[in-house]
Amino acid sequence: MGIKRDKIIKKLKHGYLLPIVIIILFIVFTALFFALHLKNVSMPIPFKASSKTSDKTVFLTFDADMTPYMKKEQKSGLVKQWYDPTLIDYLEKNNIQATFFVTGMFAEMYPDLIKHLAANPNFSIQNHTYDHSAFEPHCFHLSFIVSDQEKQTEIKKTQSILKSITGKTPTYFRYPGLCHNAHDDTLVAADGLLLVHGEFNSGDAYMRKPELIVRNIFNNLKRGNVIIFHLGTKKSPATTDAVKLLIPKLKKSGYIFSHL
């Protein structure tokens, strides 16, 4: 038995021990590399309403989404446009502050609208990637991108487009579908942007009953006051009516409005 054990140990030393040591050393050095690398990488701090104003301040945010398929639908005439002008009119006429998270593709399709919104001091225009591709898979059936280079292109391209139209460089960023991980956050931070996840979603996507949207918002105000809406098209058909119900109700409850 002793001879057999010695043979096994010898075999392990000569046949298996070296590869195992190499693997262990590789893991250790890789961990040290990433630890040292990430130590110098700043992480974006998600915006919180309470960090800027009182608990009675509401930040209405509207996502101006645009995908290649949405663009194709408009070009073919299946959709007239991907925003509701009456929603914009209502916000303007009632002097309501709001933030628009705009995809670069949307801005390219509606440069006059973006220029008009940016000229209003009540409105803020921010970055929502270029074509609304998700940064992570399995994100509300959105197309997704994998490489860091593609993700950074989505961010930088939109920064450039929005600045060229508005004359201002966006300072805030929101992920399509809110899907992301910590590494994605480092890419956003590298471009000097702050994250605005939205502390809760209004639930307006594909919802046809505005009163349910308003109820959902009031049930969740205690979680935070950054609210995500869309722009009142067929993807959010009740948004405009919900906003018209919501704003008087919020004012009556003592809330005020601000933009990012």
MOPEGI-V793060 format. One record per residue. N is the residue number from 0. RES is the residue in one letter. SS is DSSP state (helix for helix, strand for strand, loop for the rest). PHI is phi in degrees with one decimal (* if undefined). Layout:
<<N;RES;SS;PHI> <N;RES;SS;PHI>>
//
This chain:
<<0;M;loop;*> <1;G;helix;-63.4> <2;I;helix;-66.0> <3;K;helix;-64.0> <4;R;helix;-63.8> <5;D;helix;-61.7> <6;K;helix;-65.2> <7;I;helix;-65.7> <8;I;helix;-62.2> <9;K;helix;-63.6> <10;K;helix;-65.3> <11;L;helix;-63.3> <12;K;helix;-62.5> <13;H;helix;-86.6> <14;G;helix;-99.4> <15;Y;helix;-123.3> <16;L;helix;-63.2> <17;L;helix;-62.2> <18;P;helix;-60.3> <19;I;helix;-64.6> <20;V;helix;-61.7> <21;I;helix;-61.6> <22;I;helix;-63.2> <23;I;helix;-62.5> <24;L;helix;-63.5> <25;F;helix;-61.9> <26;I;helix;-62.9> <27;V;helix;-63.5> <28;F;helix;-67.8> <29;T;helix;-65.4> <30;A;helix;-62.6> <31;L;helix;-64.6> <32;F;helix;-61.4> <33;F;helix;-67.3> <34;A;helix;-63.8> <35;L;helix;-70.6> <36;H;helix;-67.3> <37;L;helix;-69.6> <38;K;helix;-61.4> <39;N;loop;-98.6> <40;V;loop;-98.8> <41;S;loop;-77.8> <42;M;loop;-107.0> <43;P;loop;-69.7> <44;I;loop;-95.2> <45;P;loop;-57.7> <46;F;loop;-66.1> <47;K;loop;-124.8> <48;A;helix;-56.6> <49;S;helix;-67.0> <50;S;helix;-79.2> <51;K;loop;-116.4> <52;T;loop;-144.7> <53;S;loop;-79.0> <54;D;loop;-67.9> <55;K;loop;-96.0> <56;T;strand;-101.1> <57;V;strand;-112.4> <58;F;strand;-107.2> <59;L;strand;-81.0> <60;T;strand;-122.3> <61;F;strand;-125.0> <62;D;strand;-86.6> <63;A;strand;-97.7> <64;D;loop;-77.3> <65;M;loop;-159.8> <66;T;loop;-115.8> <67;P;helix;-55.3> <68;Y;helix;-67.4> <69;M;helix;-62.4> <70;K;helix;-61.9> <71;K;helix;-63.3> <72;E;helix;-62.3> <73;Q;helix;-69.8> <74;K;helix;-60.7> <75;S;loop;-84.3> <76;G;loop;89.5> <77;L;loop;-71.0> <78;V;loop;-128.8> <79;K;loop;-68.7> <80;Q;loop;-163.4> <81;W;loop;-103.0> <82;Y;loop;-157.3> <83;D;loop;-102.5> <84;P;helix;-58.7> <85;T;helix;-67.7> <86;L;helix;-67.5> <87;I;helix;-62.0> <88;D;helix;-59.4> <89;Y;helix;-63.8> <90;L;helix;-61.6> <91;E;helix;-67.4> <92;K;helix;-65.7> <93;N;loop;-100.0> <94;N;loop;56.8> <95;I;loop;-95.2> <96;Q;loop;-79.7> <97;A;strand;-154.8> <98;T;strand;-120.2> <99;F;strand;-114.3> <100;F;strand;-92.3> <101;V;strand;-111.5> <102;T;loop;-78.2> <103;G;helix;-60.7> <104;M;helix;-66.0> <105;F;helix;-62.9> <106;A;helix;-62.7> <107;E;helix;-65.4> <108;M;helix;-78.2> <109;Y;loop;-128.9> <110;P;helix;-62.3> <111;D;helix;-66.9> <112;L;helix;-64.2> <113;I;helix;-63.3> <114;K;helix;-63.3> <115;H;helix;-63.7> <116;L;helix;-64.4> <117;A;helix;-66.7> <118;A;loop;-76.8> <119;N;loop;-89.6> <120;P;loop;-63.6> <121;N;loop;-80.6> <122;F;strand;-115.7> <123;S;strand;-128.3> <124;I;strand;-110.2> <125;Q;strand;-131.4> <126;N;strand;-89.0> <127;H;loop;-130.8> <128;T;loop;72.0> <129;Y;loop;-86.7> <130;D;loop;-123.2> <131;H;loop;62.0> <132;S;loop;-79.9> <133;A;strand;-71.9> <134;F;loop;-85.9> <135;E;loop;-136.3> <136;P;loop;-71.3> <137;H;loop;57.4> <138;C;loop;-117.2> <139;F;loop;52.9> <140;H;loop;63.6> <141;L;loop;-75.9> <142;S;loop;-62.3> <143;F;strand;-130.9> <144;I;loop;-115.2> <145;V;loop;-112.3> <146;S;loop;-77.3> <147;D;helix;-60.9> <148;Q;helix;-61.3> <149;E;helix;-64.7> <150;K;helix;-65.0> <151;Q;helix;-66.8> <152;T;helix;-63.3> <153;E;helix;-58.0> <154;I;helix;-75.2> <155;K;helix;-65.8> <156;K;helix;-61.8> <157;T;helix;-70.4> <158;Q;helix;-54.5> <159;S;helix;-66.0> <160;I;helix;-63.4> <161;L;helix;-66.9> <162;K;helix;-65.8> <163;S;helix;-66.3> <164;I;helix;-86.8> <165;T;helix;-98.2> <166;G;loop;81.2> <167;K;loop;-125.3> <168;T;loop;-91.6> <169;P;loop;-58.4> <170;T;loop;-117.1> <171;Y;strand;-121.3> <172;F;strand;-140.0> <173;R;loop;-131.6> <174;Y;loop;-73.6> <175;P;helix;-59.5> <176;G;helix;68.0> <177;L;helix;64.0> <178;C;loop;-89.2> <179;H;loop;-169.2> <180;N;loop;-134.4> <181;A;helix;-63.4> <182;H;helix;-66.4> <183;D;helix;-57.7> <184;D;helix;-61.8> <185;T;helix;-67.8> <186;L;helix;-67.1> <187;V;helix;-65.0> <188;A;helix;-63.3> <189;A;helix;-62.6> <190;D;loop;-94.1> <191;G;loop;72.9> <192;L;loop;-102.6> <193;L;strand;-102.2> <194;L;strand;-84.3> <195;V;loop;-129.8> <196;H;loop;-72.8> <197;G;loop;93.1> <198;E;loop;-74.8> <199;F;strand;-162.5> <200;N;strand;-91.6> <201;S;loop;-65.9> <202;G;loop;80.4> <203;D;loop;-81.4> <204;A;loop;-61.3> <205;Y;loop;62.8> <206;M;loop;-81.1> <207;R;loop;-109.1> <208;K;loop;-116.0> <209;P;helix;-60.3> <210;E;helix;-65.4> <211;L;helix;-72.2> <212;I;helix;-63.3> <213;V;helix;-62.8> <214;R;helix;-62.7> <215;N;helix;-61.2> <216;I;helix;-65.3> <217;F;helix;-67.7> <218;N;helix;-72.4> <219;N;helix;-116.7> <220;L;helix;-57.7> <221;K;helix;-65.2> <222;R;helix;-84.4> <223;G;loop;144.1> <224;N;loop;-116.4> <225;V;strand;-96.2> <226;I;strand;-111.8> <227;I;strand;-96.9> <228;F;strand;-120.9> <229;H;strand;-118.7> <230;L;loop;-101.0> <231;G;loop;73.3> <232;T;loop;-104.9> <233;K;loop;-65.5> <234;K;loop;-81.3> <235;S;loop;-149.8> <236;P;loop;-66.6> <237;A;loop;-104.8> <238;T;helix;-61.6> <239;T;helix;-59.9> <240;D;helix;-64.5> <241;A;helix;-65.5> <242;V;helix;-63.5> <243;K;helix;-66.7> <244;L;helix;-80.5> <245;L;helix;-70.8> <246;I;helix;-60.5> <247;P;helix;-60.5> <248;K;helix;-66.6> <249;L;helix;-66.6> <250;K;helix;-59.9> <251;K;helix;-63.3> <252;S;loop;-87.9> <253;G;loop;92.3> <254;Y;loop;-84.3> <255;I;strand;-122.1> <256;F;strand;-115.3> <257;S;strand;-144.4> <258;H;loop;-120.5> <259;L;loop;-78.2>>
//
